[in-house]
Amino acid sequence: MSGILNSSVGRKFAMALSAFFLMIFLLQHFAINITSTFSAEKFNEISHFMGTNPLVQFVLQPVLIFGVIFHFVMGFVLEYKNNKARPVKYAVNSGNDNSTWFSRNMLLSGVVILAFMVLHFIDFWIPEINTKYIQGDMSGVLAEGEGYRYYEELVHKFESPVRTAAYSLAFILLSMHLLHGFNSAFQSVGANNKYTRSLKGFGKVYAIGIPLGFVFIALFHHFNH
């Protein structure tokens, strides 16, 4: 593994694989959260299963956390290596003549998304872990008036217009991050073939549709609480 990460191609390939992994998680996360807009009971049921299933909690969840950390650390490493390989800074920057603003500032958008993820962990993950494993209330996570109530916590977080706006802005930035990152990931794994146009089309639909779906969820609960 260390040998792969010592090469530029290896680092890009590992970065791409971690990106695909996080995209799958994001899709699964959206599929669960969207149920909260039409059925509180179904959302609670699914969330309760995910929140108490040992495989999810003690295997998949640590893998996910590792994947998030790995992706962002590798992003910083790639940026550092790229800058180190180009010690001479040109006086003239052609800007949009050769690339989009987001393709040149993936690290910046990544930092903003990382800050959002920290807020998301503080809002949802840490309180849930505290209720279940520190307070020891595994049996009462759905009980009325006690335990960690998934739907109630979700709605409560989006009562604040400031927090709702922060979440919405973060997902818009995520969309722009994905628009470049999706194609870059496919290129890194060598997916340049007759299916390239279809892959790019799918990437655009995913990069725009999933983040906007999360924005819809935030706005829905903000205006319907």
Buried (B, 14 or more C-beta within 10 A) or exposed (E): EEEEEEEEEBBBBBBBBBBBBBBEBBEEBBEBBBBBBEEBEEBBBBBBEBBBEEEEBEEBBEEBEEBBEBBBEBBEBBBEEEEEEEEEEEEEEEEEEEEEEBBBBBBBBBBBBBEBBEBBBEBBEEBBBEBBEEEEBEEBBBEEEEBBBBBEBBBEBBEEEEBBEBBBEBBBBBBBBBBBBBBBBBBBEEBEEEEEEEBBEEBBEBBBEBBBBBBBBBBBBBEEE
